[in-house]
Amino acid sequence: MVMKTIPTTSIGTGVTLIYSITTGRVATIKQLSFTNAAGANRTVHIYDSSSATGSDREIFRLIIYPNETFIPAEVMNRKARLGYITAKTDEGTEVSVDGYLDEE
């Protein structure tokens, strides 16, 4: 297993690439940190995708409250196998994400 950092990325209403998995590997998302700089709730979707702009399989979805940084309390252990981890928000572009994962 190789620990990798997910750099801080702004998420938009279109699908946004947040990490490219090394060819031939599977990524296990360990932790993500979300920051919502907007004055309203934002719904964020994270996908395991076969393209940098796709949304093939939703890994999880969450709502982040206004002006909040949210870090889920437990280790996520969500697997991504299709080559890319992508994200989008439903309502606006004021959300960013970063974190770390293992590639195996």
N, CA, C and O atoms as a DFTB+ gen file, in Angstrom:
416 C
 N C O
     1  1       0.838      -1.183       0.000
     2  2       0.000       0.000       0.000
     3  2       0.882       1.244       0.000
     4  3       1.913       1.302       0.670
     5  1       0.451       2.224      -0.762
     6  2       1.173       3.478      -0.862
     7  2       0.225       4.602      -0.472
     8  3      -0.809       4.797      -1.111
     9  1       0.575       5.341       0.575
    10  2      -0.255       6.455       1.025
    11  2      -0.069       7.632       0.072
    12  3       1.061       8.017      -0.228
    13  1      -1.175       8.203      -0.404
    14  2      -1.148       9.346      -1.316
    15  2      -2.008      10.461      -0.747
    16  3      -3.009      10.215      -0.075
    17  1      -1.598      11.695      -1.030
    18  2      -2.352      12.866      -0.596
    19  2      -3.260      13.335      -1.725
    20  3      -2.853      13.371      -2.887
    21  1      -4.472      13.690      -1.380
    22  2      -5.396      14.317      -2.325
    23  2      -5.232      15.820      -2.121
    24  3      -5.575      16.334      -1.056
    25  1      -4.711      16.539      -3.128
    26  2      -4.495      17.976      -2.951
    27  2      -5.817      18.732      -2.838
    28  3      -6.854      18.248      -3.292
    29  1      -5.778      19.903      -2.239
    30  2      -6.983      20.723      -2.116
    31  2      -7.501      21.082      -3.501
    32  3      -6.772      21.627      -4.330
    33  1      -8.769      20.767      -3.737
    34  2      -9.402      20.974      -5.035
    35  2     -10.760      21.629      -4.832
    36  3     -11.535      21.204      -3.976
    37  1     -11.049      22.657      -5.614
    38  2     -12.375      23.282      -5.592
    39  2     -13.333      22.425      -6.401
    40  3     -13.019      21.980      -7.505
    41  1     -14.505      22.204      -5.829
    42  2     -15.519      21.376      -6.483
    43  2     -16.578      22.286      -7.085
    44  3     -17.047      23.220      -6.434
    45  1     -16.954      22.013      -8.327
    46  2     -17.960      22.812      -9.000
    47  2     -19.254      22.054      -9.208
    48  3     -19.409      20.926      -8.740
    49  1     -20.184      22.682      -9.915
    50  2     -21.466      22.046     -10.204
    51  2     -21.341      21.037     -11.340
    52  3     -22.201      20.172     -11.505
    53  1     -20.273      21.148     -12.119
    54  2     -19.945      20.106     -13.091
    55  2     -19.011      19.122     -12.415
    56  3     -18.436      19.436     -11.373
    57  1     -18.850      17.950     -12.981
    58  2     -17.982      16.946     -12.380
    59  2     -16.534      17.433     -12.417
    60  3     -16.041      17.862     -13.460
    61  1     -15.863      17.364     -11.276
    62  2     -14.500      17.860     -11.100
    63  2     -13.583      16.706     -10.708
    64  3     -13.919      15.923      -9.819
    65  1     -12.435      16.595     -11.359
    66  2     -11.443      15.581     -10.998
    67  2     -10.786      15.965      -9.676
    68  3     -10.301      17.085      -9.519
    69  1     -10.774      15.018      -8.717
    70  2     -10.044      15.294      -7.475
    71  2      -8.833      14.380      -7.304
    72  3      -7.938      14.697      -6.521
    73  1      -8.784      13.234      -8.029
    74  2      -7.608      12.369      -7.950
    75  2      -7.597      11.387      -9.116
    76  3      -8.625      10.802      -9.457
    77  1      -6.413      11.209      -9.731
    78  2      -6.203      10.193     -10.769
    79  2      -5.475       9.019     -10.126
    80  3      -4.372       9.172      -9.601
    81  1      -6.093       7.864     -10.171
    82  2      -5.508       6.662      -9.574
    83  2      -4.413       6.136     -10.503
    84  3      -4.579       6.130     -11.722
    85  1      -3.303       5.699      -9.927
    86  2      -2.215       5.132     -10.708
    87  2      -2.729       3.919     -11.468
    88  3      -3.423       3.075     -10.900
    89  1      -2.391       3.828     -12.753
    90  2      -2.856       2.732     -13.615
    91  2      -2.554       1.379     -12.979
    92  3      -1.441       1.131     -12.515
    93  1      -3.562       0.508     -12.965
    94  2      -3.417      -0.829     -12.427
    95  2      -3.607      -0.947     -10.931
    96  3      -3.486      -2.039     -10.376
    97  1      -3.900       0.154     -10.272
    98  2      -4.072       0.134      -8.819
    99  2      -5.528       0.384      -8.431
   100  3      -6.332       0.859      -9.234
   101  1      -5.840       0.054      -7.188
   102  2      -7.128       0.349      -6.570
   103  2      -6.849       1.334      -5.449
   104  3      -5.903       1.153      -4.683
   105  1      -7.662       2.372      -5.348
   106  2      -7.490       3.363      -4.287
   107  2      -8.533       3.139      -3.197
   108  3      -9.707       2.904      -3.484
   109  1      -8.098       3.212      -1.969
   110  2      -9.004       3.159      -0.822
   111  2      -8.967       4.526      -0.156
   112  3      -7.963       4.907       0.446
   113  1     -10.067       5.259      -0.268
   114  2     -10.141       6.581       0.347
   115  2     -10.192       6.396       1.852
   116  3     -11.070       5.712       2.380
   117  1      -9.238       7.015       2.536
   118  2      -9.173       6.900       3.985
   119  2      -9.856       8.071       4.670
   120  3     -10.647       7.880       5.594
   121  1      -9.551       9.294       4.215
   122  2     -10.131      10.467       4.861
   123  2     -10.240      11.614       3.861
   124  3      -9.334      11.843       3.060
   125  1     -11.339      12.314       3.919
   126  2     -11.539      13.524       3.131
   127  2     -11.972      14.641       4.072
   128  3     -12.671      14.403       5.057
   129  1     -11.553      15.850       3.760
   130  2     -11.940      17.031       4.515
   131  2     -12.616      17.990       3.545
   132  3     -12.050      18.324       2.504
   133  1     -13.811      18.431       3.878
   134  2     -14.595      19.306       3.013
   135  2     -14.747      20.669       3.673
   136  3     -15.021      20.752       4.870
   137  1     -14.573      21.733       2.902
   138  2     -14.787      23.087       3.401
   139  2     -15.824      23.769       2.536
   140  3     -15.678      23.840       1.316
   141  1     -16.875      24.273       3.173
   142  2     -17.938      25.004       2.485
   143  2     -17.822      26.474       2.877
   144  3     -18.114      26.839       4.016
   145  1     -17.400      27.313       1.942
   146  2     -17.244      28.744       2.210
   147  2     -18.510      29.533       1.903
   148  3     -18.528      30.755       2.051
   149  1     -19.558      28.856       1.483
   150  2     -20.815      29.517       1.126
   151  2     -21.667      29.772       2.369
   152  3     -21.436      29.186       3.426
   153  1     -22.639      30.641       2.227
   154  2     -23.571      30.946       3.302
   155  2     -24.799      30.058       3.285
   156  3     -25.800      30.368       3.931
   157  1     -24.732      28.946       2.543
   158  2     -25.855      28.014       2.453
   159  2     -25.317      26.584       2.397
   160  3     -24.138      26.367       2.118
   161  1     -26.192      25.614       2.665
   162  2     -25.808      24.207       2.584
   163  2     -25.330      23.861       1.179
   164  3     -25.775      24.453       0.195
   165  1     -24.419      22.895       1.097
   166  2     -23.965      22.350      -0.175
   167  2     -24.006      20.835      -0.093
   168  3     -23.535      20.246       0.879
   169  1     -24.571      20.205      -1.116
   170  2     -24.579      18.754      -1.225
   171  2     -23.425      18.346      -2.121
   172  3     -23.311      18.822      -3.251
   173  1     -22.562      17.461      -1.616
   174  2     -21.378      17.016      -2.356
   175  2     -21.526      15.537      -2.686
   176  3     -21.920      14.731      -1.842
   177  1     -21.204      15.198      -3.924
   178  2     -21.211      13.817      -4.400
   179  2     -19.779      13.444      -4.768
   180  3     -19.094      14.211      -5.444
   181  1     -19.320      12.268      -4.328
   182  2     -17.994      11.747      -4.674
   183  2     -18.215      10.478      -5.500
   184  3     -19.022       9.620      -5.142
   185  1     -17.471      10.378      -6.628
   186  2     -17.667       9.272      -7.565
   187  2     -16.379       8.499      -7.819
   188  3     -15.281       9.050      -7.747
   189  1     -16.536       7.215      -8.118
   190  2     -15.514       6.364      -8.709
   191  2     -15.842       6.380     -10.193
   192  3     -16.927       5.957     -10.591
   193  1     -14.918       6.864     -11.015
   194  2     -15.254       7.114     -12.413
   195  2     -14.195       6.565     -13.365
   196  3     -13.020       6.457     -13.015
   197  1     -14.631       6.223     -14.566
   198  2     -13.719       5.734     -15.597
   199  2     -13.136       6.873     -16.432
   200  3     -12.292       6.634     -17.296
   201  1     -13.578       8.111     -16.185
   202  2     -13.010       9.271     -16.879
   203  2     -12.886      10.434     -15.902
   204  3     -13.547      10.462     -14.864
   205  1     -12.029      11.393     -16.248
   206  2     -11.781      12.540     -15.377
   207  2     -12.990      13.462     -15.274
   208  3     -13.034      14.320     -14.393
   209  1     -13.964      13.300     -16.152
   210  2     -15.159      14.142     -16.126
   211  2     -16.435      13.321     -15.946
   212  3     -17.534      13.811     -16.203
   213  1     -16.286      12.079     -15.506
   214  2     -17.450      11.199     -15.385
   215  2     -17.929      11.018     -13.956
   216  3     -17.281      11.426     -12.992
   217  1     -19.086      10.392     -13.862
   218  2     -19.697      10.118     -12.556
   219  2     -20.323       8.724     -12.581
   220  3     -21.519       8.570     -12.332
   221  1     -19.502       7.705     -12.884
   222  2     -19.993       6.344     -13.093
   223  2     -20.650       5.719     -11.868
   224  3     -21.747       5.169     -11.965
   225  1     -19.993       5.799     -10.727
   226  2     -20.492       5.123      -9.523
   227  2     -20.314       6.036      -8.323
   228  3     -19.192       6.379      -7.951
   229  1     -21.433       6.428      -7.720
   230  2     -21.342       7.298      -6.541
   231  2     -20.822       6.498      -5.350
   232  3     -21.371       5.457      -4.991
   233  1     -19.741       7.014      -4.742
   234  2     -19.162       6.368      -3.564
   235  2     -19.897       6.827      -2.314
   236  3     -20.239       6.014      -1.455
   237  1     -20.137       8.117      -2.214
   238  2     -20.929       8.653      -1.109
   239  2     -21.375      10.077      -1.416
   240  3     -20.906      10.717      -2.357
   241  1     -22.291      10.541      -0.592
   242  2     -22.869      11.880      -0.726
   243  2     -23.048      12.442       0.678
   244  3     -23.379      11.712       1.612
   245  1     -22.826      13.743       0.817
   246  2     -23.029      14.361       2.116
   247  2     -23.445      15.813       1.951
   248  3     -23.237      16.421       0.901
   249  1     -24.033      16.354       3.002
   250  2     -24.436      17.764       3.040
   251  2     -23.500      18.471       4.010
   252  3     -23.292      18.019       5.136
   253  1     -22.942      19.582       3.558
   254  2     -22.048      20.386       4.390
   255  2     -22.762      21.692       4.712
   256  3     -23.271      22.363       3.813
   257  1     -22.800      22.047       5.966
   258  2     -23.494      23.252       6.408
   259  2     -22.721      24.509       6.036
   260  3     -21.532      24.428       5.725
   261  1     -23.366      25.663       6.062
   262  2     -22.719      26.924       5.672
   263  2     -21.472      27.232       6.496
   264  3     -21.440      27.024       7.709
   265  1     -20.450      27.732       5.811
   266  2     -19.213      28.183       6.464
   267  2     -18.646      27.145       7.429
   268  3     -18.243      27.474       8.545
   269  1     -18.621      25.892       6.985
   270  2     -18.183      24.804       7.841
   271  2     -17.110      23.967       7.155
   272  3     -17.129      23.782       5.938
   273  1     -16.173      23.465       7.959
   274  2     -15.256      22.430       7.505
   275  2     -15.718      21.143       8.154
   276  3     -15.910      21.077       9.368
   277  1     -15.896      20.113       7.327
   278  2     -16.425      18.841       7.816
   279  2     -15.429      17.730       7.511
   280  3     -15.014      17.544       6.366
   281  1     -15.053      16.996       8.555
   282  2     -14.198      15.823       8.413
   283  2     -14.958      14.659       9.046
   284  3     -15.179      14.658      10.257
   285  1     -15.362      13.669       8.249
   286  2     -16.077      12.529       8.842
   287  2     -15.272      11.920       9.988
   288  3     -14.045      11.840       9.919
   289  1     -15.959      11.498      11.026
   290  2     -15.308      11.047      12.260
   291  2     -14.538       9.750      12.098
   292  3     -13.536       9.545      12.783
   293  1     -14.977       8.870      11.210
   294  2     -14.322       7.577      11.093
   295  2     -13.542       7.492       9.779
   296  3     -13.765       8.272       8.853
   297  1     -12.624       6.528       9.724
   298  2     -11.899       6.261       8.481
   299  2     -12.917       5.753       7.458
   300  3     -13.736       4.890       7.773
   301  1     -12.867       6.279       6.252
   302  2     -13.892       5.983       5.253
   303  2     -13.774       4.584       4.646
   304  3     -14.767       3.862       4.548
   305  1     -12.557       4.201       4.238
   306  2     -12.327       2.901       3.593
   307  2     -13.247       2.660       2.400
   308  3     -13.794       1.568       2.249
   309  1     -13.419       3.669       1.557
   310  2     -14.216       3.537       0.336
   311  2     -13.281       3.263      -0.831
   312  3     -12.323       4.006      -1.044
   313  1     -13.548       2.201      -1.590
   314  2     -12.689       1.804      -2.699
   315  2     -13.109       2.474      -4.002
   316  3     -14.295       2.647      -4.283
   317  1     -12.097       2.846      -4.790
   318  2     -12.298       3.386      -6.132
   319  2     -11.444       2.548      -7.079
   320  3     -10.231       2.441      -6.896
   321  1     -12.075       1.958      -8.086
   322  2     -11.394       1.010      -8.970
   323  2     -11.346       1.431     -10.432
   324  3     -10.619       0.828     -11.221
   325  1     -12.102       2.448     -10.803
   326  2     -12.289       2.755     -12.226
   327  2     -11.248       3.708     -12.810
   328  3     -11.245       3.930     -14.021
   329  1     -10.365       4.277     -11.990
   330  2      -9.288       5.102     -12.521
   331  2      -9.263       6.546     -12.048
   332  3      -8.202       7.171     -12.023
   333  1     -10.419       7.084     -11.672
   334  2     -10.489       8.481     -11.253
   335  2     -11.458       8.636     -10.094
   336  3     -12.444       7.907      -9.989
   337  1     -11.166       9.592      -9.227
   338  2     -12.109       9.985      -8.182
   339  2     -12.555      11.395      -8.550
   340  3     -11.740      12.307      -8.681
   341  1     -13.858      11.552      -8.714
   342  2     -14.415      12.834      -9.126
   343  2     -15.451      13.295      -8.108
   344  3     -15.875      12.528      -7.244
   345  1     -15.856      14.566      -8.224
   346  2     -16.835      15.123      -7.287
   347  2     -17.632      16.216      -7.976
   348  3     -17.217      16.759      -9.000
   349  1     -18.782      16.528      -7.399
   350  2     -19.561      17.693      -7.837
   351  2     -20.453      18.138      -6.698
   352  3     -20.743      17.374      -5.778
   353  1     -20.886      19.391      -6.775
   354  2     -21.871      19.906      -5.827
   355  2     -23.155      20.177      -6.597
   356  3     -23.131      20.389      -7.809
   357  1     -24.267      20.167      -5.889
   358  2     -25.551      20.432      -6.527
   359  2     -25.853      21.924      -6.636
   360  3     -26.553      22.351      -7.554
   361  1     -25.325      22.721      -5.700
   362  2     -25.821      24.091      -5.567
   363  2     -24.854      25.215      -5.915
   364  3     -25.312      26.319      -6.211
   365  1     -23.558      24.997      -5.897
   366  2     -22.636      26.109      -6.124
   367  2     -21.192      25.658      -6.102
   368  3     -20.914      24.462      -6.024
   369  1     -20.271      26.606      -6.170
   370  2     -18.862      26.265      -6.338
   371  2     -17.989      26.629      -5.147
   372  3     -16.770      26.716      -5.299
   373  1     -18.549      26.838      -3.998
   374  2     -17.775      27.313      -2.849
   375  2     -17.212      26.202      -1.978
   376  3     -16.812      26.468      -0.844
   377  1     -17.168      24.973      -2.464
   378  2     -16.708      23.840      -1.666
   379  2     -15.338      23.378      -2.162
   380  3     -15.085      23.331      -3.366
   381  1     -14.462      23.039      -1.220
   382  2     -13.183      22.432      -1.578
   383  2     -13.010      21.138      -0.782
   384  3     -13.637      20.942       0.258
   385  1     -12.150      20.267      -1.293
   386  2     -11.906      18.971      -0.659
   387  2     -10.412      18.677      -0.702
   388  3      -9.718      19.082      -1.635
   389  1      -9.924      17.974       0.307
   390  2      -8.584      17.405       0.305
   391  2      -8.613      16.162       1.181
   392  3      -9.643      15.860       1.783
   393  1      -7.517      15.445       1.263
   394  2      -7.500      14.255       2.101
   395  2      -6.365      13.325       1.735
   396  3      -5.337      13.746       1.206
   397  1      -6.573      12.034       2.030
   398  2      -5.564      11.049       1.694
   399  2      -6.216       9.698       1.417
   400  3      -7.354       9.436       1.809
   401  1      -5.439       8.837       0.716
   402  2      -5.913       7.511       0.343
   403  2      -4.726       6.562       0.265
   404  3      -3.569       6.983       0.276
   405  1      -5.036       5.273       0.186
   406  2      -4.017       4.243      -0.065
   407  2      -4.234       3.717      -1.461
   408  3      -5.370       3.503      -1.884
   409  1      -3.133       3.507      -2.189
   410  2      -3.209       2.815      -3.474
   411  2      -2.550       1.452      -3.300
   412  3      -1.473       1.337      -2.714
   413  1      -3.215       0.425      -3.817
   414  2      -2.650      -0.922      -3.740
   415  2      -2.744      -1.602      -5.083
   416  3      -2.320      -2.749      -5.225
